Amino acid sequence: MDLEKRHLKTLDWTILIILAALGVFSYLGISGSAAGVDKAQQQVLWYVIGFIVLGGSLLFDYRLFYNFAFVLYGLGLILLIGVLQTAAINNTHSWYNLGPVLFQPSEPMKLFTILAVARYMAKRAEDPYRFHYFYKLIPVALLVMVPLLLILIQPDLGTALVYTGMLATMLIVGGIRLLHVTYVGGLVGSLAAGMVFLYEYKQDIFFKIIKPYQWDRIVFWLNPDLEAMGRGFQLKQSLIAIGSGQLVGKGIDTPTQASFGWVPVGESDFIFTVIAEKLGFIGAGLLMILFFFLIYRMVRIAMEAKDPFGAYVVAGVVGMLTFQVFENIGMTIQLMPITGIPLPFISYGGSSLITNFLIIGVVLNIGMRKDKLRFD
């Protein structure tokens, strides 16, 4: 342990205040859903554990994460492979059943992947031609694609998509060439065109790649009125609930659509809907402002980091959280398809919350230790 008073002076206390404020929103959202006060109290316990984990992550120099980046990455892959052999929960093989709690290995794997990619890129930070040729992007892409594909097999499309946000921000900070962005855009466009072709002429193949329920999410995202009381029910009720909150909301103690169960999974995936209905535009807007300042403070830490590894790690975290916030809030207001991505620090769940606290702890650790570092 090397935590000193001088490190505490450079700790970003603003981020800790933001996390505490997000905890208040989390409690109000969960308690206002059909899940009720019991799960909200459990979330408070997870928050306490999360702050303890965050504090523990500050005790050691973050170079320790550099040294063990690939070890953690390998451990994460083993956990992802192992979870595929477990019994399905909600039609996915995403959790280890540990008795009173469920552990989702894809959550800590986000951090392990960020650390592994950051270490690989940091070793080559002094090479001006590190991304000059497109083939040099392949090792970085593979580090992300392996866990991404394992998560897709579960299947968990929402979590898998988060990895693309992480990769994008890290490559941007790493200095990827605009020409290579064009290549990737062309590749994605070609894949999309191929999927359109399969849907029009080879639907048997198309629905082997895209599961019917995943396709339904796109169809009823575009038009939830097709089955307002069927497969479009969740999004339709979310829009009604958010709209009914108006400017100041219905109040914390007022019964709402969410509290009566009209908003499915209001304690997790659709918790933003609950908050918007309870607290209105002002409350929902304040929540988004908190996320904005959280991301802003992390960008500042990335800019002030004295070594490439720290900058790349924080960049990956910024990409991860930004994608999750945008996708989760976007799916509740019909801006994005429903994917089941939780809202960071707000949605109910121990694995996600504690992992996010650990991740923020690593970011704060990088911000605290600004001395010039050298890596072997």
C-alpha positions as CSV (number, residue, x, y, z in Angstrom):
1,M,0.0,0.0,0.0
2,D,1.3,3.4,-0.9
3,L,-1.6,5.7,-0.2
4,E,-0.2,9.0,1.2
5,K,-1.7,12.4,2.3
6,R,-0.5,14.0,-0.9
7,H,-2.6,11.5,-2.8
8,L,-5.7,12.4,-0.9
9,K,-5.1,16.0,-1.7
10,T,-5.3,15.2,-5.4
11,L,-8.3,12.9,-5.1
12,D,-11.3,14.1,-7.2
13,W,-13.8,14.5,-4.4
14,T,-16.4,15.8,-6.9
15,I,-16.7,12.4,-8.4
16,L,-17.4,10.9,-4.9
17,I,-20.1,13.5,-4.4
18,I,-21.7,12.7,-7.8
19,L,-21.7,9.0,-6.9
20,A,-23.5,9.7,-3.6
21,A,-26.1,11.8,-5.5
22,L,-26.6,9.0,-8.0
23,G,-27.2,6.7,-5.1
24,V,-30.1,8.9,-4.0
25,F,-31.6,8.7,-7.5
26,S,-31.1,4.9,-7.5
27,Y,-33.0,4.5,-4.2
28,L,-35.8,6.8,-5.4
29,G,-36.1,4.9,-8.7
30,I,-36.1,1.4,-7.3
31,S,-38.4,2.2,-4.4
32,G,-40.8,3.9,-6.8
33,S,-41.0,0.8,-9.1
34,A,-43.0,-2.3,-8.6
35,A,-40.0,-3.9,-6.9
36,G,-40.6,-1.6,-3.9
37,V,-38.6,-0.5,-0.9
38,D,-37.1,-4.0,-0.1
39,K,-35.0,-4.0,-3.2
40,A,-34.1,-0.3,-2.7
41,Q,-32.7,-1.2,0.7
42,Q,-30.7,-4.0,-0.8
43,Q,-29.3,-1.5,-3.3
44,V,-28.2,0.7,-0.4
45,L,-26.2,-2.3,0.9
46,W,-24.6,-2.7,-2.5
47,Y,-23.8,1.0,-2.5
48,V,-22.0,0.6,0.9
49,I,-20.1,-2.4,-0.4
50,G,-19.3,-0.4,-3.6
51,F,-17.8,2.5,-1.7
52,I,-15.7,0.1,0.3
53,V,-14.4,-1.6,-2.9
54,L,-13.7,1.9,-4.3
55,G,-11.7,2.8,-1.2
56,G,-9.8,-0.4,-1.4
57,S,-8.8,0.2,-5.0
58,L,-7.2,3.5,-4.0
59,L,-4.7,1.9,-1.6
60,F,-2.4,0.5,-4.3
61,D,-0.6,2.2,-7.1
62,Y,-2.5,1.6,-10.4
63,R,0.7,0.2,-11.9
64,L,-0.4,-3.0,-10.2
65,F,-3.3,-3.2,-12.7
66,Y,-0.8,-2.7,-15.5
67,N,1.3,-5.6,-14.2
68,F,-1.7,-8.0,-13.9
69,A,-3.8,-6.8,-16.8
70,F,-3.4,-9.9,-19.0
71,V,-3.8,-12.2,-15.9
72,L,-7.1,-10.6,-15.1
73,Y,-8.1,-10.7,-18.8
74,G,-7.4,-14.5,-18.9
75,L,-9.3,-15.0,-15.7
76,G,-12.3,-13.1,-17.1
77,L,-12.3,-15.3,-20.2
78,I,-12.3,-18.4,-18.1
79,L,-15.3,-17.1,-16.2
80,L,-17.1,-16.2,-19.5
81,I,-16.5,-19.7,-20.9
82,G,-17.6,-21.3,-17.6
83,V,-20.9,-19.4,-17.4
84,L,-22.0,-20.9,-20.7
85,Q,-22.2,-24.2,-18.8
86,T,-24.5,-22.9,-16.1
87,A,-28.3,-23.2,-16.1
88,A,-30.1,-20.5,-18.1
89,I,-31.7,-17.6,-16.2
90,N,-34.2,-15.6,-18.3
91,N,-33.2,-17.6,-21.3
92,T,-29.5,-16.5,-21.1
93,H,-26.4,-18.1,-19.6
94,S,-25.1,-14.9,-18.1
95,W,-25.0,-15.5,-14.3
96,Y,-23.4,-17.7,-11.8
97,N,-25.9,-18.6,-9.1
98,L,-24.0,-18.1,-5.8
99,G,-26.9,-18.8,-3.5
100,P,-28.2,-15.5,-2.2
101,V,-26.6,-13.5,-5.1
102,L,-26.2,-13.8,-8.8
103,F,-22.7,-13.0,-10.3
104,Q,-22.5,-11.8,-13.9
105,P,-18.9,-12.2,-15.2
106,S,-19.4,-10.0,-18.2
107,E,-19.5,-7.0,-15.8
108,P,-15.9,-7.2,-14.4
109,M,-14.8,-8.4,-17.8
110,K,-15.4,-4.8,-19.0
111,L,-12.7,-3.6,-16.7
112,F,-10.4,-6.5,-17.5
113,T,-10.7,-5.8,-21.2
114,I,-10.0,-2.1,-20.8
115,L,-6.9,-2.9,-18.8
116,A,-5.6,-5.4,-21.3
117,V,-6.2,-3.1,-24.3
118,A,-4.6,-0.2,-22.4
119,R,-1.5,-2.2,-21.6
120,Y,-1.1,-3.4,-25.2
121,M,-1.5,0.2,-26.5
122,A,0.7,1.7,-23.8
123,K,3.6,-0.6,-24.8
124,R,3.5,0.9,-28.2
125,A,2.6,4.5,-27.3
126,E,6.1,5.8,-28.4
127,D,5.8,4.2,-31.8
128,P,4.6,6.9,-34.3
129,Y,3.5,4.1,-36.7
130,R,1.6,2.0,-34.2
131,F,-1.7,2.5,-36.1
132,H,-0.2,3.6,-39.4
133,Y,-1.2,0.3,-41.0
134,F,-4.6,-1.2,-40.7
135,Y,-3.3,-4.6,-39.8
136,K,-1.8,-3.2,-36.6
137,L,-5.3,-2.7,-35.3
138,I,-6.0,-6.4,-35.4
139,P,-4.5,-7.4,-32.0
140,V,-6.5,-4.6,-30.3
141,A,-9.6,-5.7,-32.1
142,L,-9.1,-9.3,-31.1
143,L,-8.6,-8.4,-27.4
144,V,-12.1,-6.9,-27.5
145,M,-13.8,-9.3,-30.0
146,V,-13.0,-12.5,-28.0
147,P,-15.0,-11.5,-24.9
148,L,-17.6,-9.8,-27.1
149,L,-18.3,-13.0,-29.0
150,L,-18.5,-15.0,-25.7
151,I,-21.1,-12.6,-24.4
152,L,-23.0,-12.8,-27.7
153,I,-23.2,-16.5,-27.3
154,Q,-24.9,-16.2,-23.9
155,P,-26.8,-14.3,-25.6
156,D,-26.5,-10.8,-24.2
157,L,-26.4,-8.3,-27.1
158,G,-26.7,-5.2,-24.9
159,T,-23.6,-5.9,-22.9
160,A,-21.6,-7.0,-26.0
161,L,-22.4,-3.6,-27.6
162,V,-20.8,-1.8,-24.7
163,Y,-17.4,-3.2,-25.7
164,T,-17.6,-1.4,-29.1
165,G,-18.0,1.9,-27.2
166,M,-14.9,1.1,-25.1
167,L,-12.8,0.1,-28.2
168,A,-13.8,3.2,-30.1
169,T,-12.8,5.8,-27.5
170,M,-9.5,4.0,-26.7
171,L,-8.6,3.9,-30.4
172,I,-9.5,7.6,-30.8
173,V,-7.3,8.6,-27.9
174,G,-4.6,6.2,-29.2
175,G,-4.5,8.1,-32.5
176,I,-6.3,5.9,-35.0
177,R,-6.2,7.3,-38.6
178,L,-9.3,8.8,-40.2
179,L,-8.7,6.5,-43.1
180,H,-9.0,3.5,-40.9
181,V,-12.3,4.9,-39.5
182,T,-13.5,4.9,-43.1
183,Y,-12.5,1.3,-43.5
184,V,-14.3,0.3,-40.4
185,G,-17.4,2.3,-41.5
186,G,-17.3,0.6,-44.9
187,L,-17.0,-2.8,-43.3
188,V,-20.0,-2.1,-41.0
189,G,-22.0,-0.8,-43.9
190,S,-21.2,-3.9,-46.0
191,L,-22.3,-6.1,-43.1
192,A,-25.6,-4.1,-42.8
193,A,-26.2,-4.4,-46.5
194,G,-25.6,-8.1,-46.3
195,M,-28.1,-8.5,-43.5
196,V,-30.7,-6.6,-45.5
197,F,-30.1,-8.9,-48.5
198,L,-30.5,-12.0,-46.2
199,Y,-33.7,-10.6,-44.8
200,E,-35.2,-10.0,-48.2
201,Y,-34.1,-13.2,-49.9
202,K,-32.8,-15.7,-47.3
203,Q,-34.8,-15.2,-44.2
204,D,-34.0,-18.8,-43.0
205,I,-30.3,-17.8,-42.8
206,F,-31.2,-14.3,-41.4
207,F,-33.1,-15.6,-38.4
208,K,-30.2,-18.0,-37.6
209,I,-28.0,-15.0,-37.2
210,I,-30.6,-12.6,-35.7
211,K,-32.9,-14.2,-33.1
212,P,-36.6,-13.6,-33.7
213,Y,-36.9,-11.8,-30.3
214,Q,-34.0,-9.5,-31.2
215,W,-35.6,-8.7,-34.5
216,D,-38.9,-8.0,-32.7
217,R,-37.1,-5.4,-30.6
218,I,-36.2,-3.5,-33.7
219,V,-39.6,-3.8,-35.3
220,F,-41.5,-2.6,-32.2
221,W,-38.9,0.0,-31.4
222,L,-39.8,1.6,-34.8
223,N,-43.5,1.2,-34.2
224,P,-44.7,0.1,-30.7
225,D,-48.3,0.7,-31.7
226,L,-48.2,-2.5,-33.9
227,E,-48.9,-4.4,-30.7
228,A,-49.6,-1.8,-28.0
229,M,-50.7,-4.5,-25.6
230,G,-48.3,-7.1,-26.8
231,R,-44.6,-6.9,-27.8
232,G,-44.8,-3.1,-28.0
233,F,-46.2,-2.9,-24.5
234,Q,-43.0,-2.1,-22.6
235,L,-41.9,0.8,-24.8
236,K,-45.4,2.2,-25.0
237,Q,-45.9,2.2,-21.3
238,S,-42.5,3.8,-20.8
239,L,-43.4,6.7,-23.1
240,I,-46.7,7.2,-21.4
241,A,-45.1,7.1,-17.9
242,I,-42.3,9.6,-18.9
243,G,-44.9,11.9,-20.5
244,S,-47.2,11.8,-17.5
245,G,-44.3,13.1,-15.3
246,Q,-44.4,16.4,-17.1
247,L,-42.3,19.2,-15.6
248,V,-42.0,18.4,-11.9
249,G,-43.3,14.8,-11.7
250,K,-46.0,13.1,-9.7
251,G,-44.0,13.2,-6.4
252,I,-42.0,10.6,-4.5
253,D,-44.9,9.2,-2.5
254,T,-47.6,9.3,-5.2
255,P,-48.7,6.0,-6.7
256,T,-47.8,5.8,-10.4
257,Q,-47.8,3.5,-13.4
258,A,-44.4,2.3,-12.4
259,S,-45.3,1.5,-8.8
260,F,-48.4,-0.5,-10.0
261,G,-46.2,-2.6,-12.3
262,W,-47.3,-1.1,-15.7
263,V,-43.6,-0.4,-16.4
264,P,-41.8,-3.8,-16.6
265,V,-38.4,-4.1,-14.9
266,G,-38.7,-0.6,-13.6
267,E,-36.0,-1.3,-11.0
268,S,-33.4,-2.0,-13.6
269,D,-33.6,-1.6,-17.4
270,F,-36.4,1.0,-17.2
271,I,-35.5,2.8,-14.0
272,F,-35.1,6.1,-15.9
273,T,-38.8,5.9,-16.8
274,V,-39.6,5.6,-13.1
275,I,-37.4,8.6,-12.2
276,A,-38.9,10.7,-15.0
277,E,-42.5,9.8,-13.9
278,K,-41.8,10.5,-10.2
279,L,-39.6,13.6,-10.6
280,G,-40.5,14.9,-14.0
281,F,-38.4,16.7,-16.5
282,I,-36.5,18.6,-13.8
283,G,-35.5,15.4,-11.9
284,A,-34.6,13.5,-15.1
285,G,-32.7,16.5,-16.4
286,L,-30.7,16.7,-13.1
287,L,-29.8,13.0,-13.3
288,M,-28.4,13.5,-16.9
289,I,-26.5,16.6,-15.7
290,L,-24.9,14.4,-13.0
291,F,-23.8,11.9,-15.6
292,F,-22.5,14.7,-17.7
293,F,-20.3,16.0,-14.9
294,L,-19.1,12.5,-14.0
295,I,-17.9,11.9,-17.5
296,Y,-16.5,15.5,-17.7
297,R,-14.4,14.9,-14.6
298,M,-13.1,11.6,-16.0
299,V,-12.1,13.3,-19.2
300,R,-10.1,15.8,-17.2
301,I,-8.4,12.9,-15.4
302,A,-7.5,11.3,-18.8
303,M,-6.1,14.6,-20.1
304,E,-3.9,15.1,-17.0
305,A,-2.7,11.5,-16.8
306,K,1.1,11.4,-16.9
307,D,1.4,8.0,-18.7
308,P,-0.4,6.5,-21.8
309,F,-1.7,3.5,-19.8
310,G,-3.7,5.7,-17.4
311,A,-5.0,7.8,-20.3
312,Y,-6.1,4.8,-22.3
313,V,-7.8,3.2,-19.2
314,V,-9.8,6.3,-18.5
315,A,-10.7,6.7,-22.1
316,G,-12.1,3.2,-22.2
317,V,-14.2,3.9,-19.0
318,V,-15.5,7.1,-20.5
319,G,-16.6,5.2,-23.7
320,M,-18.2,2.4,-21.6
321,L,-20.2,4.7,-19.4
322,T,-21.2,7.1,-22.1
323,F,-22.5,4.3,-24.3
324,Q,-24.4,2.7,-21.4
325,V,-26.1,6.0,-20.4
326,F,-27.0,7.0,-23.9
327,E,-28.4,3.5,-24.8
328,N,-30.3,3.0,-21.6
329,I,-32.0,6.5,-21.5
330,G,-32.4,6.4,-25.3
331,M,-34.3,3.1,-25.2
332,T,-36.8,4.4,-22.7
333,I,-37.7,7.3,-25.0
334,Q,-37.7,5.4,-28.3
335,L,-34.4,6.9,-29.4
336,M,-32.6,3.6,-29.3
337,P,-33.8,-0.1,-29.5
338,I,-34.4,-1.9,-26.3
339,T,-31.3,-3.9,-25.4
340,G,-31.4,-4.5,-21.7
341,I,-28.4,-2.4,-20.8
342,P,-28.6,-1.2,-17.1
343,L,-28.2,2.5,-16.2
344,P,-24.9,2.8,-14.4
345,F,-25.1,3.4,-10.7
346,I,-28.9,3.6,-10.9
347,S,-30.3,0.3,-12.0
348,Y,-30.7,-2.5,-9.4
349,G,-28.0,-5.1,-9.4
350,G,-24.9,-6.0,-7.3
351,S,-22.5,-7.2,-10.1
352,S,-23.0,-4.2,-12.2
353,L,-22.9,-1.7,-9.3
354,I,-19.8,-3.0,-7.6
355,T,-17.9,-3.4,-10.9
356,N,-18.7,0.2,-11.7
357,F,-17.4,1.3,-8.3
358,L,-14.2,-0.6,-8.9
359,I,-13.9,1.0,-12.3
360,I,-14.3,4.5,-10.9
361,G,-11.8,3.6,-8.2
362,V,-9.3,2.8,-10.8
363,V,-10.0,6.1,-12.5
364,L,-9.6,8.0,-9.3
365,N,-6.4,6.1,-8.6
366,I,-5.0,7.3,-11.9
367,G,-6.0,10.9,-11.1
368,M,-4.4,10.7,-7.6
369,R,-1.0,9.6,-8.8
370,K,0.2,12.0,-11.4
371,D,3.9,11.5,-11.2
372,K,5.7,10.5,-14.4
373,L,5.7,6.7,-14.6
374,R,7.8,4.3,-16.6
375,F,6.9,0.8,-17.6
376,D,9.2,-2.0,-18.4
